[in-house]
Amino acid sequence: MARLRLGPLLRYVDGSTATVWVEADRPCTAEVRCADGARGSARTFQVAGHHYALVPVTGLTPGTETAYEVRLGESTRAVVWPLPDSPFPASTIRTPSGAADAELRVTFGSCRWAAPPSDEHDPVGPDALDTLAARIAADPAAERPDVLLLLGDQVYADQTSKATQRWLAARRDLTDPPGLQVADYEEYTHLYYESWLDPEVRWLLSTVPSCMIFDDHDVIDDWNTSAAWLAEMRDTPWWRERILSGLMSYWVHQHLGNLPPAELADDALYAAVCAAPDGTDALRTFAATADADPTSTRWSYRRDFGRVRLLMVDTRAARVLEEGKRAMLDPDEARWVREQALEGPGSYDHLLVGTSLPWLLPHLIHDAEGWNAALCRGERGARWARFGENLRRRSDLEHWAAFPTSFEALTALIAEAGTGPQAPATVCVLSGDVHHAYVAEPSWPAGGGPGARVLQLTCSPVHNSIPASIRLGFRFGWSRVGRALGRRFARHGSVTQAGIDWHRTGGPWFGNQLMTLTLRGRSSRLRLDQARAVRGAGVRLETVETTRLS
C-alpha cells in the first residue's frame, strides 16, 4: 500500500481549480477528493528514487470552502490524508469569489529554521508559522491568510540542525567537504522533511495556498554574490553536485507549485519528467543548463489575485556577475519583469513585488553597498578592489543597492507602474533576508513621483535570530549619524546618489514575525504579528503594529 511521505501542500488556487503537491513512498496514482464533488488525480513522477505528484483539482465552485482528502494507490486508493486521529481540523480549499470588492489577505515572511521537536528547547524562540497554524486550527472560521508568500530561505542547506548533522554523519564522513552542509539531492530531501513534517506547519501548508521563491540559504550563504565567488566555488570538488541538487530539489518542492495548471500543461520539462520512467536525468540536465546559463530558465513568476498583481522576482539565479556589467537581473529577466508590471494598465489596484532582498535599506547600508560595488569594479584601484571583494563576502553586501544600475531600473519601473490616471493605489515591495522588519517609504524630487503610494515592506525572520550587535547596527543605519557616515562612503567611491530619498515609517521590529496585507478595492491595511511566549498562556501571535496604507 502506498504511503504519504510528505505533504500535502495546497499550492495554486483560483475560482475553479487548485493544485495539491504530495510525495508518496512508491509509484502510484495520487487523487484528491473534495467534499463538494470536485476532484483530480495524477500519476507520480520519479526523481532520484522519490515519487512526487502535483494533482490538479478541477470543478471547484468560486467563493466556497470544501474539505478534501488525499488518496494513494491504484484501482483501490487508500485515504492517506487527513492522518488518522489528527488533532487538526480538516484541510480545506477556499476559492476566491471573483467579486471586484473581494478582500484578499496576503501573509508573508522569510528565513525559517526548522523548529526543533516540541520537547526540546528552541534557542531562537517561538516559530511564527507554527504559531499561525495553532491560531487558525483553534478557530478555523476566524480570519486566515488567502495566500502565504515565503520569500526565501525555506530550508538552510548550509546551516544544518544537530539532528540533521547526526543523520548526515550516519551516511558519510563529515570530515570531507562540504562537511556539515548538505551535499546531494537526498540530503536536500531530508531538509524538506525536517521543515515540512513539523505537524503544525504540515497542516498549515495543506490548507493555506502558498507561493515561494528561493534566497541564498536554499542553496548556500552568499549564493552568486560575485563572479570571483562563483569561480572559487566552481573550483571546489563538491560544488557541482551541491548546485545541481539545490536547483533540482527547488524545482520539485517549491517551483512546480508556483505555476498555474495552464502553464504546467505547456511546460516541456514537466512533461518530460512526468513521461519518463525516471525523470532524474532530464531534471539534472535542466539544472546543469540553468547553472551554466542563467538566461536559459526563469524562476520568476506572476500571479493575479483578482485586482491584485503579484510578481515574484528571482534575485539569485538571474544575476549578471561580471564586474562592470553587474546586474541583479539579466536583460531578458529584467524585460520580463517590466512587461508583467506594465501589462494591462488599470487592470490591477495593487502591485506586489516579491523580492527576497530589500530594495530600500537603511541609508548607511545602502551607501556602503554602493561604495563597495564601486571599489570592486576598480574605481579606486586594484588594492581597493581586493579589499572590496573581501568585505562584500564578509558583510553580505549584495542587495539591490550593490547593483546600482538595477536599483535605479527597479526604482524607475516602480515609478512608471505607479504613475498615470490608471495607476494602482499602492506598489509594495515585499522582502525578507535581513532578520528584522520595517516599513520604508520613498520620496521623489518635487513633481516627479508616482500617484500610487510606494512602500518597502520587509519581514524577517519567520524563525531565526539576529545578534544584538547587528540589531544595533540596523538601528544606527537609519540614524542621522549613520546616514552622514554613508554619504562619506559614497563620496570615497564617487558613487552617484540615488534618484530618490526614503525614510523609515515603521520599525525596526525584531523577533519571529509575519506581516499581513489586507487588500480590498483600492484600500490596504498592514499588520505585523510576532510569535511570543506568554506566561501561563503558551505561545501566541501578538499584533505589534497595524496601519492603513491606502
MOPERA-V865330 format. One record per residue. N is the residue number from 1. RES is the residue in three letters. SS is DSSP state (A for helix, B for strand, O for the rest). NEAR is the number of other C-alpha atoms within 12 Angstrom. Layout:
{{N	RES	SS	NEAR} {N	RES	SS	NEAR}}
This chain:
{{1	MET	O	19} {2	ALA	O	24} {3	ARG	O	28} {4	LEU	B	37} {5	ARG	B	29} {6	LEU	B	37} {7	GLY	B	43} {8	PRO	B	48} {9	LEU	B	47} {10	LEU	B	44} {11	ARG	B	43} {12	TYR	B	48} {13	VAL	B	45} {14	ASP	O	36} {15	GLY	O	25} {16	SER	O	28} {17	THR	O	32} {18	ALA	B	46} {19	THR	B	43} {20	VAL	B	52} {21	TRP	B	46} {22	VAL	B	49} {23	GLU	B	43} {24	ALA	B	36} {25	ASP	O	26} {26	ARG	O	26} {27	PRO	O	29} {28	CYS	O	31} {29	THR	B	34} {30	ALA	B	46} {31	GLU	B	40} {32	VAL	B	48} {33	ARG	B	35} {34	CYS	B	32} {35	ALA	O	21} {36	ASP	O	22} {37	GLY	O	18} {38	ALA	O	27} {39	ARG	B	31} {40	GLY	B	30} {41	SER	B	31} {42	ALA	B	32} {43	ARG	B	33} {44	THR	O	38} {45	PHE	B	37} {46	GLN	B	30} {47	VAL	B	35} {48	ALA	O	26} {49	GLY	O	21} {50	HIS	B	31} {51	HIS	B	37} {52	TYR	B	44} {53	ALA	B	44} {54	LEU	B	44} {55	VAL	B	40} {56	PRO	B	37} {57	VAL	B	39} {58	THR	B	29} {59	GLY	O	25} {60	LEU	O	33} {61	THR	O	27} {62	PRO	O	24} {63	GLY	O	21} {64	THR	O	24} {65	GLU	B	30} {66	THR	B	28} {67	ALA	B	28} {68	TYR	B	35} {69	GLU	B	39} {70	VAL	B	45} {71	ARG	B	38} {72	LEU	B	38} {73	GLY	B	27} {74	GLU	O	19} {75	SER	O	12} {76	THR	O	14} {77	ARG	B	23} {78	ALA	B	24} {79	VAL	B	22} {80	VAL	B	31} {81	TRP	B	40} {82	PRO	O	29} {83	LEU	O	26} {84	PRO	O	12} {85	ASP	O	10} {86	SER	O	16} {87	PRO	O	15} {88	PHE	O	27} {89	PRO	O	27} {90	ALA	O	29} {91	SER	O	38} {92	THR	B	39} {93	ILE	B	47} {94	ARG	B	37} {95	THR	O	36} {96	PRO	O	33} {97	SER	O	23} {98	GLY	O	21} {99	ALA	O	17} {100	ALA	O	19} {101	ASP	O	18} {102	ALA	O	23} {103	GLU	B	29} {104	LEU	B	38} {105	ARG	B	28} {106	VAL	B	39} {107	THR	B	41} {108	PHE	B	49} {109	GLY	B	52} {110	SER	O	50} {111	CYS	O	49} {112	ARG	B	48} {113	TRP	O	42} {114	ALA	O	43} {115	ALA	O	40} {116	PRO	O	29} {117	PRO	O	21} {118	SER	O	14} {119	ASP	O	7} {120	GLU	O	13} {121	HIS	O	11} {122	ASP	O	19} {123	PRO	O	18} {124	VAL	O	28} {125	GLY	O	33} {126	PRO	O	38} {127	ASP	O	44} {128	ALA	A	45} {129	LEU	A	52} {130	ASP	A	41} {131	THR	A	35} {132	LEU	A	43} {133	ALA	A	35} {134	ALA	A	29} {135	ARG	A	30} {136	ILE	A	29} {137	ALA	A	29} {138	ALA	A	18} {139	ASP	O	14} {140	PRO	O	24} {141	ALA	O	15} {142	ALA	O	11} {143	GLU	O	21} {144	ARG	O	29} {145	PRO	O	35} {146	ASP	O	38} {147	VAL	B	39} {148	LEU	B	39} {149	LEU	B	47} {150	LEU	B	43} {151	LEU	O	49} {152	GLY	O	47} {153	ASP	O	46} {154	GLN	O	46} {155	VAL	O	47} {156	TYR	O	37} {157	ALA	O	46} {158	ASP	O	30} {159	GLN	O	28} {160	THR	O	35} {161	SER	O	27} {162	LYS	A	18} {163	ALA	A	20} {164	THR	A	32} {165	GLN	A	28} {166	ARG	A	18} {167	TRP	A	22} {168	LEU	A	28} {169	ALA	A	21} {170	ALA	O	13} {171	ARG	O	17} {172	ARG	O	20} {173	ASP	O	17} {174	LEU	O	19} {175	THR	O	12} {176	ASP	O	16} {177	PRO	O	19} {178	PRO	O	28} {179	GLY	O	23} {180	LEU	O	28} {181	GLN	O	39} {182	VAL	O	42} {183	ALA	O	37} {184	ASP	O	32} {185	TYR	A	34} {186	GLU	A	26} {187	GLU	A	35} {188	TYR	A	41} {189	THR	A	37} {190	HIS	A	33} {191	LEU	A	43} {192	TYR	A	37} {193	TYR	A	26} {194	GLU	A	33} {195	SER	A	37} {196	TRP	A	35} {197	LEU	O	29} {198	ASP	O	27} {199	PRO	A	32} {200	GLU	A	33} {201	VAL	A	39} {202	ARG	A	36} {203	TRP	A	37} {204	LEU	A	41} {205	LEU	A	43} {206	SER	A	44} {207	THR	A	45} {208	VAL	O	42} {209	PRO	O	40} {210	SER	B	40} {211	CYS	B	44} {212	MET	B	46} {213	ILE	O	51} {214	PHE	O	48} {215	ASP	O	46} {216	ASP	A	37} {217	HIS	A	35} {218	ASP	A	47} {219	VAL	O	40} {220	ILE	O	34} {221	ASP	O	29} {222	ASP	O	31} {223	TRP	O	39} {224	ASN	O	39} {225	THR	O	43} {226	SER	O	38} {227	ALA	A	26} {228	ALA	A	25} {229	TRP	A	25} {230	LEU	A	27} {231	ALA	A	18} {232	GLU	A	17} {233	MET	A	24} {234	ARG	A	21} {235	ASP	O	12} {236	THR	O	17} {237	PRO	O	15} {238	TRP	O	21} {239	TRP	A	28} {240	ARG	A	28} {241	GLU	A	29} {242	ARG	A	35} {243	ILE	A	39} {244	LEU	A	32} {245	SER	A	38} {246	GLY	A	46} {247	LEU	A	41} {248	MET	A	39} {249	SER	A	38} {250	TYR	A	35} {251	TRP	A	35} {252	VAL	A	40} {253	HIS	A	45} {254	GLN	A	40} {255	HIS	A	34} {256	LEU	A	42} {257	GLY	A	39} {258	ASN	A	42} {259	LEU	O	38} {260	PRO	O	30} {261	PRO	A	27} {262	ALA	A	15} {263	GLU	A	19} {264	LEU	A	24} {265	ALA	A	17} {266	ASP	O	13} {267	ASP	O	18} {268	ALA	A	16} {269	LEU	A	27} {270	TYR	A	32} {271	ALA	A	20} {272	ALA	A	24} {273	VAL	A	33} {274	CYS	A	29} {275	ALA	A	18} {276	ALA	O	19} {277	PRO	O	21} {278	ASP	O	22} {279	GLY	O	28} {280	THR	A	31} {281	ASP	A	22} {282	ALA	A	26} {283	LEU	A	34} {284	ARG	A	31} {285	THR	A	21} {286	PHE	A	29} {287	ALA	A	34} {288	ALA	A	25} {289	THR	A	22} {290	ALA	A	24} {291	ASP	A	32} {292	ALA	A	20} {293	ASP	O	17} {294	PRO	A	30} {295	THR	A	24} {296	SER	A	19} {297	THR	O	27} {298	ARG	O	36} {299	TRP	O	37} {300	SER	O	39} {301	TYR	B	32} {302	ARG	B	33} {303	ARG	B	34} {304	ASP	B	33} {305	PHE	B	37} {306	GLY	O	28} {307	ARG	O	32} {308	VAL	B	39} {309	ARG	B	36} {310	LEU	B	34} {311	LEU	B	40} {312	MET	B	41} {313	VAL	B	44} {314	ASP	O	37} {315	THR	O	45} {316	ARG	O	41} {317	ALA	O	41} {318	ALA	O	36} {319	ARG	O	38} {320	VAL	B	30} {321	LEU	O	30} {322	GLU	O	22} {323	GLU	O	24} {324	GLY	O	19} {325	LYS	O	22} {326	ARG	O	30} {327	ALA	B	37} {328	MET	O	41} {329	LEU	O	38} {330	ASP	O	32} {331	PRO	A	22} {332	ASP	A	21} {333	GLU	A	31} {334	ALA	A	30} {335	ARG	A	21} {336	TRP	A	26} {337	VAL	A	36} {338	ARG	A	26} {339	GLU	A	19} {340	GLN	A	30} {341	ALA	A	40} {342	LEU	A	27} {343	GLU	O	22} {344	GLY	O	17} {345	PRO	O	23} {346	GLY	O	23} {347	SER	O	24} {348	TYR	O	34} {349	ASP	O	37} {350	HIS	B	45} {351	LEU	B	46} {352	LEU	B	43} {353	VAL	B	46} {354	GLY	B	47} {355	THR	B	45} {356	SER	O	47} {357	LEU	O	46} {358	PRO	O	44} {359	TRP	O	47} {360	LEU	O	44} {361	LEU	O	47} {362	PRO	O	44} {363	HIS	A	39} {364	LEU	A	31} {365	ILE	A	40} {366	HIS	A	41} {367	ASP	A	41} {368	ALA	A	43} {369	GLU	A	38} {370	GLY	A	43} {371	TRP	A	42} {372	ASN	A	43} {373	ALA	A	50} {374	ALA	A	40} {375	LEU	A	34} {376	CYS	A	39} {377	ARG	O	34} {378	GLY	O	22} {379	GLU	O	25} {380	ARG	O	22} {381	GLY	O	15} {382	ALA	A	15} {383	ARG	A	15} {384	TRP	A	23} {385	ALA	A	24} {386	ARG	A	22} {387	PHE	A	23} {388	GLY	A	34} {389	GLU	A	32} {390	ASN	A	22} {391	LEU	A	23} {392	ARG	A	34} {393	ARG	A	28} {394	ARG	A	16} {395	SER	A	23} {396	ASP	O	30} {397	LEU	O	36} {398	GLU	O	49} {399	HIS	O	46} {400	TRP	A	39} {401	ALA	A	41} {402	ALA	A	44} {403	PHE	O	43} {404	PRO	A	36} {405	THR	A	30} {406	SER	A	32} {407	PHE	A	34} {408	GLU	A	25} {409	ALA	A	26} {410	LEU	A	35} {411	THR	A	36} {412	ALA	A	23} {413	LEU	A	29} {414	ILE	A	39} {415	ALA	A	35} {416	GLU	A	29} {417	ALA	A	42} {418	GLY	O	34} {419	THR	O	26} {420	GLY	O	18} {421	PRO	O	15} {422	GLN	O	23} {423	ALA	O	30} {424	PRO	O	38} {425	ALA	O	36} {426	THR	B	41} {427	VAL	B	42} {428	CYS	B	46} {429	VAL	B	42} {430	LEU	B	46} {431	SER	B	51} {432	GLY	O	48} {433	ASP	O	46} {434	VAL	O	45} {435	HIS	O	39} {436	HIS	O	44} {437	ALA	B	46} {438	TYR	B	44} {439	VAL	B	39} {440	ALA	B	33} {441	GLU	B	30} {442	PRO	B	34} {443	SER	B	26} {444	TRP	B	22} {445	PRO	O	14} {446	ALA	O	10} {447	GLY	O	9} {448	GLY	O	17} {449	GLY	O	26} {450	PRO	O	31} {451	GLY	O	24} {452	ALA	O	32} {453	ARG	B	34} {454	VAL	B	42} {455	LEU	B	41} {456	GLN	B	41} {457	LEU	B	51} {458	THR	B	51} {459	CYS	O	52} {460	SER	O	46} {461	PRO	O	44} {462	VAL	O	51} {463	HIS	B	42} {464	ASN	O	38} {465	SER	O	28} {466	ILE	O	27} {467	PRO	O	16} {468	ALA	A	14} {469	SER	A	11} {470	ILE	A	19} {471	ARG	A	22} {472	LEU	A	18} {473	GLY	A	23} {474	PHE	A	31} {475	ARG	A	29} {476	PHE	A	22} {477	GLY	A	28} {478	TRP	A	33} {479	SER	O	21} {480	ARG	A	17} {481	VAL	A	17} {482	GLY	A	24} {483	ARG	A	27} {484	ALA	A	22} {485	LEU	A	24} {486	GLY	A	31} {487	ARG	A	28} {488	ARG	A	21} {489	PHE	A	28} {490	ALA	A	31} {491	ARG	A	22} {492	HIS	A	22} {493	GLY	O	29} {494	SER	O	21} {495	VAL	O	31} {496	THR	O	21} {497	GLN	O	25} {498	ALA	O	31} {499	GLY	O	23} {500	ILE	B	26} {501	ASP	B	22} {502	TRP	B	26} {503	HIS	B	26} {504	ARG	B	29} {505	THR	B	23} {506	GLY	B	28} {507	GLY	B	26} {508	PRO	B	33} {509	TRP	B	33} {510	PHE	O	37} {511	GLY	O	39} {512	ASN	O	45} {513	GLN	B	47} {514	LEU	B	51} {515	MET	B	48} {516	THR	B	37} {517	LEU	B	43} {518	THR	B	32} {519	LEU	B	37} {520	ARG	B	28} {521	GLY	O	25} {522	ARG	O	30} {523	SER	B	26} {524	SER	B	32} {525	ARG	B	29} {526	LEU	B	35} {527	ARG	B	33} {528	LEU	B	40} {529	ASP	B	36} {530	GLN	B	38} {531	ALA	B	35} {532	ARG	B	28} {533	ALA	B	21} {534	VAL	B	14} {535	ARG	O	8} {536	GLY	O	7} {537	ALA	O	9} {538	GLY	B	14} {539	VAL	B	24} {540	ARG	B	29} {541	LEU	B	33} {542	GLU	B	25} {543	THR	B	21} {544	VAL	B	26} {545	GLU	B	26} {546	THR	B	20} {547	THR	B	20} {548	ARG	B	18} {549	LEU	O	30} {550	SER	O	25}}
